Amino acid sequence: MTASSSGGNTCLTAKGLDISLAALQRQDPYINNIVDVASQVALYTFNNRSNEWEKTDVEGTLFVYTRYDGSFTMLANYFLYVLPSEL
């Protein structure tokens, strides 16, 4: 299992990615690679009635990653995980 970032603007060093990978794997043991990271994100939902974006209570670090099942078959191309700011 590896931690690497394809984007040139990652907010973490290689050691930081390895630590983040280990932390994420405690939440999802099928994570095998961090593809990219955004250090601060906020989740918004679109309200069709008011035709506006509304901020939710979800904020934190965004990880784009790949997963595998027990046979190392890729389950999908990419997954997203937001690590809440308070952790």
PyMOL commands that set and color helices and strands:
alter all, ss='L'
color gray80, all
select helices_A, chain A and resi 14-27
alter helices_A, ss='H'
color red, helices_A
select strands_A, chain A and resi 2-3+31-47+52-67+79-84
alter strands_A, ss='S'
color yellow, strands_A
deselect
rebuild
show_as cartoon
